């Protein structure tokens, strides 16, 4: 199957990409939403230049959808339609278990006439982040929710000892509740 990846730059979407490719599927595009004023991704705050560098290194075209918050969904659908013109049959998302996210993913893919695939859906959060690390990916913590994690976590590579430190704060080690966002750089 040819697919587009909803690409945040973070660990979950990269693990979803890894799994899809491992199963013999072909990515035709990485779709990312960009804050038009700041030239960085929404939510993860990754500069567009870094997203382009990842796209180039993976040899998968980047579809950067510039938007303001109120046009976010519309811009994403436009990006999906571009991916469909490249042969995408579905959009792959790295969401794990938040029902509202799944609903949004399904609705947005349907608006573009694509299927919706969630290869990590309903899997154990901690096991997923361990899988990413054990598979050899390198990810850095890019943003923290300051009422959950201290700034000392910023810039640290995800590692088994760091996951223990995150757990010790009472936070979700996968960051699925917004405790942190990551950027996969290798």
Steps between C-alpha positions, in 0.01 A plus 500: 500500500617852426447741786560849631627541855362763735847621595558696817870419515441312824556147619151357451464598135852372432419164661180485293707567186751233600229241548323580175821479295601178682171348382581586138292816463632803310497855633432765235499810722554639847224747586569763758321815609711811528435813699519748212632784715773306680598250226488211745270206552191540712517327840859366474655834403750346257651745251393438143865467397541196728180343369631549146834342597321191634288483185814515288683238706204262478445579132130559570350829378383745766164667456515801731153640566527859619207608710369705784320312779155562353603351161695205639258225393434656160874529429554139607227377263662697217830327582329161496348575161852577370620170645211322331615646167839336575326164535416486871213268583499575873642729763695343785485660844713427808221543754477237769182510704327838523156452347454865396827486305390185320166659413674809357744280303218296347293808413791688343613200293143442381469863388799440271364167377769297675501214745622549856765269648613508863771234536564576871134513604415352841852378569663548837657846511817411687570202275477726194761746621728208598452356149604829342817516709589132455451528124782755497320828444640808670254758628542814704247663732402823326217639716384428855175582675649694789240393754590134430873497420776744588706683242790269587343242266530734201768399251548156650509190282232242568670208670402228743644692799319817392174308475548396862553865593180597317311221674629620838321833445168316461484594133420268212832375359356520151394863547162416349323743733716788379770470768763536229552505125798353323698531179651191338833605356662166410 
